[in-house]
Amino acid sequence: MRESVVQRQLQAYNDKNIDLFMECYSEDVKIYDFPNTLAIEGQEAMRERYHKLC
């Protein structure tokens, strides 16, 4: 069975592998705070935020 992108993302996060984690997202990723406030735009901004967590 082929591994899903969700499983790859979760495994990369648990392994604290920021590079594999970021491969699960497009270059133009946008992350919103509920309900509609843009919090992160683009992989570089996301990498900066999630690097602390991974």
ABEGO torsion letter per residue (X at the ends): XBBBAAAAAAAAAAAGBAAAAAAABBAABBBBBOAABBABBEAAAAAAAAAAAX
